[in-house]
Amino acid sequence: MLSNIGVPGLILILVLALIIFGPKKLPELGRAVGQSLKEFKTSTKGLIEDEKETIEEIVKSTDEIK
């Protein structure tokens, strides 16, 4: 989805964000977005690790049954 934007699209988005939010709010907005992405990545890693553990337990239990 984002790979289709290109450099002119990114510049347009930045200019629009600058106009809408202003130069004072833009750093705060960027920080908030960055923190949200970091939390999202952390939580998805946790979910993936939980699923891997569950799958390993299932495999172990099926090996014990054999």
PDB file of N, H, CA, C and O in Angstrom:
ATOM      1  N   MET A   1       0.836  -1.189   0.000  1.00  0.00           N
ATOM      2  CA  MET A   1       0.000   0.000   0.000  1.00  0.00           C
ATOM      3  C   MET A   1       0.879   1.250   0.000  1.00  0.00           C
ATOM      4  O   MET A   1       0.687   2.136  -0.833  1.00  0.00           O
ATOM      5  N   LEU A   2       1.831   1.333   0.913  1.00  0.00           N
ATOM      6  H   LEU A   2       1.987   0.613   1.590  1.00  0.00           H
ATOM      7  CA  LEU A   2       2.679   2.510   0.987  1.00  0.00           C
ATOM      8  C   LEU A   2       3.744   2.530  -0.104  1.00  0.00           C
ATOM      9  O   LEU A   2       4.323   3.581  -0.380  1.00  0.00           O
ATOM     10  N   SER A   3       4.010   1.389  -0.723  1.00  0.00           N
ATOM     11  H   SER A   3       3.541   0.536  -0.498  1.00  0.00           H
ATOM     12  CA  SER A   3       5.042   1.354  -1.753  1.00  0.00           C
ATOM     13  C   SER A   3       4.602   2.088  -3.016  1.00  0.00           C
ATOM     14  O   SER A   3       5.443   2.428  -3.848  1.00  0.00           O
ATOM     15  N   ASN A   4       3.327   2.336  -3.174  1.00  0.00           N
ATOM     16  H   ASN A   4       2.644   2.060  -2.498  1.00  0.00           H
ATOM     17  CA  ASN A   4       2.812   3.031  -4.358  1.00  0.00           C
ATOM     18  C   ASN A   4       2.812   4.545  -4.214  1.00  0.00           C
ATOM     19  O   ASN A   4       2.488   5.247  -5.172  1.00  0.00           O
ATOM     20  N   ILE A   5       3.164   5.065  -3.052  1.00  0.00           N
ATOM     21  H   ILE A   5       3.427   4.495  -2.274  1.00  0.00           H
ATOM     22  CA  ILE A   5       3.069   6.508  -2.817  1.00  0.00           C
ATOM     23  C   ILE A   5       4.166   7.256  -3.550  1.00  0.00           C
ATOM     24  O   ILE A   5       3.866   8.172  -4.316  1.00  0.00           O
ATOM     25  N   GLY A   6       5.409   6.907  -3.346  1.00  0.00           N
ATOM     26  H   GLY A   6       5.654   6.163  -2.724  1.00  0.00           H
ATOM     27  CA  GLY A   6       6.522   7.591  -3.992  1.00  0.00           C
ATOM     28  C   GLY A   6       6.908   8.872  -3.272  1.00  0.00           C
ATOM     29  O   GLY A   6       6.256   9.292  -2.316  1.00  0.00           O
ATOM     30  N   VAL A   7       7.984   9.483  -3.755  1.00  0.00           N
ATOM     31  H   VAL A   7       8.513   9.142  -4.532  1.00  0.00           H
ATOM     32  CA  VAL A   7       8.516  10.691  -3.128  1.00  0.00           C
ATOM     33  C   VAL A   7       7.554  11.878  -3.253  1.00  0.00           C
ATOM     34  O   VAL A   7       7.328  12.565  -2.257  1.00  0.00           O
ATOM     35  N   PRO A   8       6.980  12.148  -4.425  1.00  0.00           N
ATOM     36  CA  PRO A   8       6.051  13.293  -4.503  1.00  0.00           C
ATOM     37  C   PRO A   8       4.843  13.141  -3.575  1.00  0.00           C
ATOM     38  O   PRO A   8       4.363  14.119  -3.002  1.00  0.00           O
ATOM     39  N   GLY A   9       4.359  11.911  -3.434  1.00  0.00           N
ATOM     40  H   GLY A   9       4.748  11.116  -3.899  1.00  0.00           H
ATOM     41  CA  GLY A   9       3.235  11.671  -2.534  1.00  0.00           C
ATOM     42  C   GLY A   9       3.597  11.926  -1.092  1.00  0.00           C
ATOM     43  O   GLY A   9       2.807  12.492  -0.336  1.00  0.00           O
ATOM     44  N   LEU A  10       4.803  11.503  -0.702  1.00  0.00           N
ATOM     45  H   LEU A  10       5.444  11.043  -1.316  1.00  0.00           H
ATOM     46  CA  LEU A  10       5.251  11.744   0.670  1.00  0.00           C
ATOM     47  C   LEU A  10       5.417  13.229   0.955  1.00  0.00           C
ATOM     48  O   LEU A  10       5.061  13.708   2.032  1.00  0.00           O
ATOM     49  N   ILE A  11       5.959  13.952  -0.016  1.00  0.00           N
ATOM     50  H   ILE A  11       6.248  13.563  -0.890  1.00  0.00           H
ATOM     51  CA  ILE A  11       6.112  15.402   0.147  1.00  0.00           C
ATOM     52  C   ILE A  11       4.745  16.065   0.299  1.00  0.00           C
ATOM     53  O   ILE A  11       4.568  16.950   1.136  1.00  0.00           O
ATOM     54  N   LEU A  12       3.786  15.636  -0.508  1.00  0.00           N
ATOM     55  H   LEU A  12       3.929  14.917  -1.188  1.00  0.00           H
ATOM     56  CA  LEU A  12       2.427  16.185  -0.420  1.00  0.00           C
ATOM     57  C   LEU A  12       1.814  15.901   0.945  1.00  0.00           C
ATOM     58  O   LEU A  12       1.185  16.777   1.537  1.00  0.00           O
ATOM     59  N   ILE A  13       1.995  14.684   1.446  1.00  0.00           N
ATOM     60  H   ILE A  13       2.506  13.972   0.965  1.00  0.00           H
ATOM     61  CA  ILE A  13       1.459  14.326   2.763  1.00  0.00           C
ATOM     62  C   ILE A  13       2.097  15.177   3.853  1.00  0.00           C
ATOM     63  O   ILE A  13       1.403  15.661   4.748  1.00  0.00           O
ATOM     64  N   LEU A  14       3.413  15.365   3.786  1.00  0.00           N
ATOM     65  H   LEU A  14       3.977  14.972   3.059  1.00  0.00           H
ATOM     66  CA  LEU A  14       4.096  16.189   4.781  1.00  0.00           C
ATOM     67  C   LEU A  14       3.635  17.644   4.739  1.00  0.00           C
ATOM     68  O   LEU A  14       3.456  18.270   5.783  1.00  0.00           O
ATOM     69  N   VAL A  15       3.446  18.177   3.547  1.00  0.00           N
ATOM     70  H   VAL A  15       3.592  17.669   2.698  1.00  0.00           H
ATOM     71  CA  VAL A  15       2.975  19.566   3.417  1.00  0.00           C
ATOM     72  C   VAL A  15       1.570  19.699   3.978  1.00  0.00           C
ATOM     73  O   VAL A  15       1.275  20.660   4.689  1.00  0.00           O
ATOM     74  N   LEU A  16       0.698  18.743   3.666  1.00  0.00           N
ATOM     75  H   LEU A  16       0.937  17.963   3.089  1.00  0.00           H
ATOM     76  CA  LEU A  16      -0.667  18.781   4.203  1.00  0.00           C
ATOM     77  C   LEU A  16      -0.664  18.663   5.731  1.00  0.00           C
ATOM     78  O   LEU A  16      -1.411  19.368   6.410  1.00  0.00           O
ATOM     79  N   ALA A  17       0.172  17.777   6.268  1.00  0.00           N
ATOM     80  H   ALA A  17       0.779  17.205   5.716  1.00  0.00           H
ATOM     81  CA  ALA A  17       0.253  17.637   7.726  1.00  0.00           C
ATOM     82  C   ALA A  17       0.758  18.923   8.356  1.00  0.00           C
ATOM     83  O   ALA A  17       0.282  19.330   9.416  1.00  0.00           O
ATOM     84  N   LEU A  18       1.723  19.563   7.706  1.00  0.00           N
ATOM     85  H   LEU A  18       2.110  19.233   6.846  1.00  0.00           H
ATOM     86  CA  LEU A  18       2.256  20.820   8.219  1.00  0.00           C
ATOM     87  C   LEU A  18       1.183  21.905   8.216  1.00  0.00           C
ATOM     88  O   LEU A  18       1.096  22.696   9.155  1.00  0.00           O
ATOM     89  N   ILE A  19       0.372  21.944   7.171  1.00  0.00           N
ATOM     90  H   ILE A  19       0.443  21.301   6.408  1.00  0.00           H
ATOM     91  CA  ILE A  19      -0.698  22.942   7.081  1.00  0.00           C
ATOM     92  C   ILE A  19      -1.788  22.660   8.118  1.00  0.00           C
ATOM     93  O   ILE A  19      -2.270  23.576   8.785  1.00  0.00           O
ATOM     94  N   ILE A  20      -2.169  21.393   8.249  1.00  0.00           N
ATOM     95  H   ILE A  20      -1.777  20.649   7.707  1.00  0.00           H
ATOM     96  CA  ILE A  20      -3.277  21.039   9.141  1.00  0.00           C
ATOM     97  C   ILE A  20      -2.878  21.180  10.611  1.00  0.00           C
ATOM     98  O   ILE A  20      -3.608  21.783  11.397  1.00  0.00           O
ATOM     99  N   PHE A  21      -1.728  20.628  10.982  1.00  0.00           N
ATOM    100  H   PHE A  21      -1.134  20.137  10.344  1.00  0.00           H
ATOM    101  CA  PHE A  21      -1.357  20.575  12.393  1.00  0.00           C
ATOM    102  C   PHE A  21      -0.445  21.716  12.825  1.00  0.00           C
ATOM    103  O   PHE A  21      -0.380  22.029  14.014  1.00  0.00           O
ATOM    104  N   GLY A  22       0.244  22.329  11.907  1.00  0.00           N
ATOM    105  H   GLY A  22       0.191  22.074  10.942  1.00  0.00           H
ATOM    106  CA  GLY A  22       1.142  23.424  12.246  1.00  0.00           C
ATOM    107  C   GLY A  22       2.512  22.915  12.667  1.00  0.00           C
ATOM    108  O   GLY A  22       2.663  21.752  13.042  1.00  0.00           O
ATOM    109  N   PRO A  23       3.496  23.781  12.604  1.00  0.00           N
ATOM    110  CA  PRO A  23       4.871  23.347  12.906  1.00  0.00           C
ATOM    111  C   PRO A  23       5.102  23.001  14.370  1.00  0.00           C
ATOM    112  O   PRO A  23       6.025  22.248  14.682  1.00  0.00           O
ATOM    113  N   LYS A  24       4.284  23.534  15.279  1.00  0.00           N
ATOM    114  H   LYS A  24       3.534  24.145  15.026  1.00  0.00           H
ATOM    115  CA  LYS A  24       4.491  23.251  16.700  1.00  0.00           C
ATOM    116  C   LYS A  24       3.942  21.881  17.100  1.00  0.00           C
ATOM    117  O   LYS A  24       4.518  21.210  17.956  1.00  0.00           O
ATOM    118  N   LYS A  25       2.844  21.467  16.494  1.00  0.00           N
ATOM    119  H   LYS A  25       2.376  22.012  15.799  1.00  0.00           H
ATOM    120  CA  LYS A  25       2.211  20.203  16.851  1.00  0.00           C
ATOM    121  C   LYS A  25       2.801  19.016  16.091  1.00  0.00           C
ATOM    122  O   LYS A  25       2.645  17.873  16.521  1.00  0.00           O
ATOM    123  N   LEU A  26       3.470  19.268  14.977  1.00  0.00           N
ATOM    124  H   LEU A  26       3.596  20.197  14.628  1.00  0.00           H
ATOM    125  CA  LEU A  26       3.965  18.187  14.139  1.00  0.00           C
ATOM    126  C   LEU A  26       4.964  17.278  14.865  1.00  0.00           C
ATOM    127  O   LEU A  26       4.840  16.061  14.735  1.00  0.00           O
ATOM    128  N   PRO A  27       5.937  17.781  15.614  1.00  0.00           N
ATOM    129  CA  PRO A  27       6.839  16.876  16.345  1.00  0.00           C
ATOM    130  C   PRO A  27       6.116  16.016  17.392  1.00  0.00           C
ATOM    131  O   PRO A  27       6.442  14.843  17.576  1.00  0.00           O
ATOM    132  N   GLU A  28       5.141  16.610  18.066  1.00  0.00           N
ATOM    133  H   GLU A  28       4.877  17.563  17.916  1.00  0.00           H
ATOM    134  CA  GLU A  28       4.362  15.855  19.046  1.00  0.00           C
ATOM    135  C   GLU A  28       3.592  14.733  18.366  1.00  0.00           C
ATOM    136  O   GLU A  28       3.531  13.613  18.872  1.00  0.00           O
ATOM    137  N   LEU A  29       3.013  15.039  17.233  1.00  0.00           N
ATOM    138  H   LEU A  29       3.063  15.949  16.822  1.00  0.00           H
ATOM    139  CA  LEU A  29       2.258  14.048  16.477  1.00  0.00           C
ATOM    140  C   LEU A  29       3.177  12.918  16.004  1.00  0.00           C
ATOM    141  O   LEU A  29       2.812  11.744  16.076  1.00  0.00           O
ATOM    142  N   GLY A  30       4.351  13.273  15.528  1.00  0.00           N
ATOM    143  H   GLY A  30       4.648  14.226  15.470  1.00  0.00           H
ATOM    144  CA  GLY A  30       5.318  12.260  15.083  1.00  0.00           C
ATOM    145  C   GLY A  30       5.750  11.357  16.229  1.00  0.00           C
ATOM    146  O   GLY A  30       5.867  10.144  16.055  1.00  0.00           O
ATOM    147  N   ARG A  31       5.985  11.938  17.391  1.00  0.00           N
ATOM    148  H   ARG A  31       5.890  12.923  17.532  1.00  0.00           H
ATOM    149  CA  ARG A  31       6.363  11.145  18.562  1.00  0.00           C
ATOM    150  C   ARG A  31       5.238  10.187  18.956  1.00  0.00           C
ATOM    151  O   ARG A  31       5.483   9.022  19.266  1.00  0.00           O
ATOM    152  N   ALA A  32       4.027  10.682  18.941  1.00  0.00           N
ATOM    153  H   ALA A  32       3.827  11.629  18.688  1.00  0.00           H
ATOM    154  CA  ALA A  32       2.888   9.845  19.316  1.00  0.00           C
ATOM    155  C   ALA A  32       2.722   8.678  18.342  1.00  0.00           C
ATOM    156  O   ALA A  32       2.460   7.549  18.757  1.00  0.00           O
ATOM    157  N   VAL A  33       2.874   8.954  17.064  1.00  0.00           N
ATOM    158  H   VAL A  33       3.087   9.872  16.728  1.00  0.00           H
ATOM    159  CA  VAL A  33       2.764   7.891  16.062  1.00  0.00           C
ATOM    160  C   VAL A  33       3.891   6.880  16.253  1.00  0.00           C
ATOM    161  O   VAL A  33       3.660   5.674  16.172  1.00  0.00           O
ATOM    162  N   GLY A  34       5.092   7.355  16.501  1.00  0.00           N
ATOM    163  H   GLY A  34       5.281   8.335  16.566  1.00  0.00           H
ATOM    164  CA  GLY A  34       6.227   6.466  16.718  1.00  0.00           C
ATOM    165  C   GLY A  34       6.041   5.569  17.930  1.00  0.00           C
ATOM    166  O   GLY A  34       6.330   4.374  17.874  1.00  0.00           O
ATOM    167  N   GLN A  35       5.561   6.139  19.021  1.00  0.00           N
ATOM    168  H   GLN A  35       5.327   7.110  19.067  1.00  0.00           H
ATOM    169  CA  GLN A  35       5.313   5.347  20.225  1.00  0.00           C
ATOM    170  C   GLN A  35       4.218   4.322  19.991  1.00  0.00           C
ATOM    171  O   GLN A  35       4.310   3.193  20.475  1.00  0.00           O
ATOM    172  N   SER A  36       3.186   4.699  19.258  1.00  0.00           N
ATOM    173  H   SER A  36       3.110   5.615  18.865  1.00  0.00           H
ATOM    174  CA  SER A  36       2.101   3.766  18.959  1.00  0.00           C
ATOM    175  C   SER A  36       2.604   2.600  18.119  1.00  0.00           C
ATOM    176  O   SER A  36       2.246   1.451  18.377  1.00  0.00           O
ATOM    177  N   LEU A  37       3.429   2.884  17.119  1.00  0.00           N
ATOM    178  H   LEU A  37       3.720   3.818  16.909  1.00  0.00           H
ATOM    179  CA  LEU A  37       3.984   1.820  16.288  1.00  0.00           C
ATOM    180  C   LEU A  37       4.884   0.892  17.103  1.00  0.00           C
ATOM    181  O   LEU A  37       4.872  -0.323  16.909  1.00  0.00           O
ATOM    182  N   LYS A  38       5.661   1.472  18.013  1.00  0.00           N
ATOM    183  H   LYS A  38       5.671   2.459  18.171  1.00  0.00           H
ATOM    184  CA  LYS A  38       6.544   0.666  18.858  1.00  0.00           C
ATOM    185  C   LYS A  38       5.725  -0.276  19.740  1.00  0.00           C
ATOM    186  O   LYS A  38       6.053  -1.456  19.858  1.00  0.00           O
ATOM    187  N   GLU A  39       4.669   0.237  20.356  1.00  0.00           N
ATOM    188  H   GLU A  39       4.402   1.196  20.261  1.00  0.00           H
ATOM    189  CA  GLU A  39       3.805  -0.592  21.194  1.00  0.00           C
ATOM    190  C   GLU A  39       3.124  -1.680  20.372  1.00  0.00           C
ATOM    191  O   GLU A  39       2.987  -2.813  20.835  1.00  0.00           O
ATOM    192  N   PHE A  40       2.699  -1.346  19.160  1.00  0.00           N
ATOM    193  H   PHE A  40       2.810  -0.427  18.784  1.00  0.00           H
ATOM    194  CA  PHE A  40       2.050  -2.325  18.295  1.00  0.00           C
ATOM    195  C   PHE A  40       3.017  -3.449  17.943  1.00  0.00           C
ATOM    196  O   PHE A  40       2.650  -4.623  17.994  1.00  0.00           O
ATOM    197  N   LYS A  41       4.254  -3.097  17.584  1.00  0.00           N
ATOM    198  H   LYS A  41       4.553  -2.143  17.542  1.00  0.00           H
ATOM    199  CA  LYS A  41       5.250  -4.108  17.252  1.00  0.00           C
ATOM    200  C   LYS A  41       5.542  -5.005  18.451  1.00  0.00           C
ATOM    201  O   LYS A  41       5.656  -6.222  18.304  1.00  0.00           O
ATOM    202  N   THR A  42       5.663  -4.413  19.627  1.00  0.00           N
ATOM    203  H   THR A  42       5.571  -3.424  19.746  1.00  0.00           H
ATOM    204  CA  THR A  42       5.941  -5.182  20.835  1.00  0.00           C
ATOM    205  C   THR A  42       4.806  -6.159  21.122  1.00  0.00           C
ATOM    206  O   THR A  42       5.052  -7.322  21.443  1.00  0.00           O
ATOM    207  N   SER A  43       3.590  -5.700  21.010  1.00  0.00           N
ATOM    208  H   SER A  43       3.390  -4.755  20.749  1.00  0.00           H
ATOM    209  CA  SER A  43       2.455  -6.577  21.306  1.00  0.00           C
ATOM    210  C   SER A  43       2.313  -7.682  20.264  1.00  0.00           C
ATOM    211  O   SER A  43       1.953  -8.807  20.613  1.00  0.00           O
ATOM    212  N   THR A  44       2.588  -7.392  18.999  1.00  0.00           N
ATOM    213  H   THR A  44       2.880  -6.478  18.716  1.00  0.00           H
ATOM    214  CA  THR A  44       2.497  -8.442  17.982  1.00  0.00           C
ATOM    215  C   THR A  44       3.602  -9.476  18.171  1.00  0.00           C
ATOM    216  O   THR A  44       3.382 -10.665  17.940  1.00  0.00           O
ATOM    217  N   LYS A  45       4.796  -9.033  18.592  1.00  0.00           N
ATOM    218  H   LYS A  45       4.975  -8.067  18.779  1.00  0.00           H
ATOM    219  CA  LYS A  45       5.861  -9.996  18.879  1.00  0.00           C
ATOM    220  C   LYS A  45       5.446 -10.916  20.020  1.00  0.00           C
ATOM    221  O   LYS A  45       5.693 -12.121  19.978  1.00  0.00           O
ATOM    222  N   GLY A  46       4.819 -10.345  21.030  1.00  0.00           N
ATOM    223  H   GLY A  46       4.618  -9.366  21.063  1.00  0.00           H
ATOM    224  CA  GLY A  46       4.346 -11.149  22.157  1.00  0.00           C
ATOM    225  C   GLY A  46       3.310 -12.164  21.728  1.00  0.00           C
ATOM    226  O   GLY A  46       3.341 -13.311  22.175  1.00  0.00           O
ATOM    227  N   LEU A  47       2.391 -11.757  20.867  1.00  0.00           N
ATOM    228  H   LEU A  47       2.365 -10.825  20.505  1.00  0.00           H
ATOM    229  CA  LEU A  47       1.367 -12.681  20.373  1.00  0.00           C
ATOM    230  C   LEU A  47       1.989 -13.801  19.559  1.00  0.00           C
ATOM    231  O   LEU A  47       1.597 -14.961  19.688  1.00  0.00           O
ATOM    232  N   ILE A  48       2.956 -13.457  18.722  1.00  0.00           N
ATOM    233  H   ILE A  48       3.274 -12.515  18.618  1.00  0.00           H
ATOM    234  CA  ILE A  48       3.608 -14.471  17.890  1.00  0.00           C
ATOM    235  C   ILE A  48       4.349 -15.474  18.766  1.00  0.00           C
ATOM    236  O   ILE A  48       4.291 -16.679  18.520  1.00  0.00           O
ATOM    237  N   GLU A  49       5.047 -14.978  19.791  1.00  0.00           N
ATOM    238  H   GLU A  49       5.094 -14.000  19.991  1.00  0.00           H
ATOM    239  CA  GLU A  49       5.758 -15.882  20.697  1.00  0.00           C
ATOM    240  C   GLU A  49       4.792 -16.799  21.440  1.00  0.00           C
ATOM    241  O   GLU A  49       5.088 -17.979  21.631  1.00  0.00           O
ATOM    242  N   ASP A  50       3.648 -16.278  21.859  1.00  0.00           N
ATOM    243  H   ASP A  50       3.408 -15.320  21.703  1.00  0.00           H
ATOM    244  CA  ASP A  50       2.641 -17.100  22.535  1.00  0.00           C
ATOM    245  C   ASP A  50       2.130 -18.197  21.609  1.00  0.00           C
ATOM    246  O   ASP A  50       1.964 -19.344  22.026  1.00  0.00           O
ATOM    247  N   GLU A  51       1.883 -17.842  20.360  1.00  0.00           N
ATOM    248  H   GLU A  51       2.018 -16.911  20.021  1.00  0.00           H
ATOM    249  CA  GLU A  51       1.401 -18.834  19.398  1.00  0.00           C
ATOM    250  C   GLU A  51       2.457 -19.901  19.122  1.00  0.00           C
ATOM    251  O   GLU A  51       2.124 -21.078  18.977  1.00  0.00           O
ATOM    252  N   LYS A  52       3.727 -19.500  19.048  1.00  0.00           N
ATOM    253  H   LYS A  52       3.997 -18.544  19.166  1.00  0.00           H
ATOM    254  CA  LYS A  52       4.796 -20.477  18.842  1.00  0.00           C
ATOM    255  C   LYS A  52       4.862 -21.452  20.006  1.00  0.00           C
ATOM    256  O   LYS A  52       5.031 -22.654  19.802  1.00  0.00           O
ATOM    257  N   GLU A  53       4.730 -20.939  21.232  1.00  0.00           N
ATOM    258  H   GLU A  53       4.592 -19.962  21.398  1.00  0.00           H
ATOM    259  CA  GLU A  53       4.749 -21.802  22.408  1.00  0.00           C
ATOM    260  C   GLU A  53       3.570 -22.771  22.386  1.00  0.00           C
ATOM    261  O   GLU A  53       3.724 -23.943  22.731  1.00  0.00           O
ATOM    262  N   THR A  54       2.412 -22.297  21.988  1.00  0.00           N
ATOM    263  H   THR A  54       2.287 -21.346  21.708  1.00  0.00           H
ATOM    264  CA  THR A  54       1.233 -23.147  21.918  1.00  0.00           C
ATOM    265  C   THR A  54       1.443 -24.254  20.891  1.00  0.00           C
ATOM    266  O   THR A  54       1.112 -25.412  21.148  1.00  0.00           O
ATOM    267  N   ILE A  55       1.982 -23.907  19.748  1.00  0.00           N
ATOM    268  H   ILE A  55       2.251 -22.967  19.540  1.00  0.00           H
ATOM    269  CA  ILE A  55       2.230 -24.901  18.702  1.00  0.00           C
ATOM    270  C   ILE A  55       3.253 -25.933  19.172  1.00  0.00           C
ATOM    271  O   ILE A  55       3.095 -27.128  18.919  1.00  0.00           O
ATOM    272  N   GLU A  56       4.305 -25.472  19.858  1.00  0.00           N
ATOM    273  H   GLU A  56       4.433 -24.502  20.063  1.00  0.00           H
ATOM    274  CA  GLU A  56       5.313 -26.407  20.382  1.00  0.00           C
ATOM    275  C   GLU A  56       4.696 -27.371  21.393  1.00  0.00           C
ATOM    276  O   GLU A  56       5.032 -28.555  21.405  1.00  0.00           O
ATOM    277  N   GLU A  57       3.800 -26.873  22.238  1.00  0.00           N
ATOM    278  H   GLU A  57       3.527 -25.911  22.228  1.00  0.00           H
ATOM    279  CA  GLU A  57       3.130 -27.744  23.204  1.00  0.00           C
ATOM    280  C   GLU A  57       2.264 -28.779  22.500  1.00  0.00           C
ATOM    281  O   GLU A  57       2.217 -29.938  22.911  1.00  0.00           O
ATOM    282  N   ILE A  58       1.585 -28.366  21.451  1.00  0.00           N
ATOM    283  H   ILE A  58       1.623 -27.424  21.118  1.00  0.00           H
ATOM    284  CA  ILE A  58       0.741 -29.293  20.697  1.00  0.00           C
ATOM    285  C   ILE A  58       1.602 -30.367  20.041  1.00  0.00           C
ATOM    286  O   ILE A  58       1.252 -31.547  20.057  1.00  0.00           O
ATOM    287  N   VAL A  59       2.716 -29.958  19.469  1.00  0.00           N
ATOM    288  H   VAL A  59       3.000 -29.000  19.456  1.00  0.00           H
ATOM    289  CA  VAL A  59       3.614 -30.921  18.825  1.00  0.00           C
ATOM    290  C   VAL A  59       4.161 -31.904  19.852  1.00  0.00           C
ATOM    291  O   VAL A  59       4.228 -33.104  19.587  1.00  0.00           O
ATOM    292  N   LYS A  60       4.552 -31.407  21.020  1.00  0.00           N
ATOM    293  H   LYS A  60       4.497 -30.432  21.235  1.00  0.00           H
ATOM    294  CA  LYS A  60       5.059 -32.296  22.070  1.00  0.00           C
ATOM    295  C   LYS A  60       3.993 -33.292  22.514  1.00  0.00           C
ATOM    296  O   LYS A  60       4.288 -34.471  22.708  1.00  0.00           O
ATOM    297  N   SER A  61       2.763 -32.828  22.674  1.00  0.00           N
ATOM    298  H   SER A  61       2.523 -31.870  22.515  1.00  0.00           H
ATOM    299  CA  SER A  61       1.704 -33.718  23.133  1.00  0.00           C
ATOM    300  C   SER A  61       1.367 -34.768  22.070  1.00  0.00           C
ATOM    301  O   SER A  61       1.055 -35.910  22.407  1.00  0.00           O
ATOM    302  N   THR A  62       1.428 -34.391  20.801  1.00  0.00           N
ATOM    303  H   THR A  62       1.681 -33.463  20.528  1.00  0.00           H
ATOM    304  CA  THR A  62       1.170 -35.383  19.747  1.00  0.00           C
ATOM    305  C   THR A  62       2.321 -36.380  19.646  1.00  0.00           C
ATOM    306  O   THR A  62       2.093 -37.542  19.310  1.00  0.00           O
ATOM    307  N   ASP A  63       3.551 -35.953  19.928  1.00  0.00           N
ATOM    308  H   ASP A  63       3.736 -35.008  20.200  1.00  0.00           H
ATOM    309  CA  ASP A  63       4.693 -36.866  19.924  1.00  0.00           C
ATOM    310  C   ASP A  63       4.561 -37.867  21.079  1.00  0.00           C
ATOM    311  O   ASP A  63       4.915 -39.037  20.931  1.00  0.00           O
ATOM    312  N   GLU A  64       4.058 -37.411  22.214  1.00  0.00           N
ATOM    313  H   GLU A  64       3.770 -36.460  22.334  1.00  0.00           H
ATOM    314  CA  GLU A  64       3.872 -38.298  23.360  1.00  0.00           C
ATOM    315  C   GLU A  64       2.783 -39.333  23.079  1.00  0.00           C
ATOM    316  O   GLU A  64       2.866 -40.464  23.560  1.00  0.00           O
ATOM    317  N   ILE A  65       1.782 -38.965  22.320  1.00  0.00           N
ATOM    318  H   ILE A  65       1.714 -38.047  21.929  1.00  0.00           H
ATOM    319  CA  ILE A  65       0.688 -39.883  22.003  1.00  0.00           C
ATOM    320  C   ILE A  65       1.192 -40.998  21.081  1.00  0.00           C
ATOM    321  O   ILE A  65       0.773 -42.149  21.205  1.00  0.00           O
ATOM    322  N   LYS A  66       2.082 -40.655  20.167  1.00  0.00           N
ATOM    323  H   LYS A  66       2.423 -39.720  20.066  1.00  0.00           H
ATOM    324  CA  LYS A  66       2.623 -41.652  19.233  1.00  0.00           C
ATOM    325  C   LYS A  66       3.426 -42.630  20.018  1.00  0.00           C
ATOM    326  O   LYS A  66       3.985 -43.568  19.450  1.00  0.00           O
TER     327      LYS A  66
END
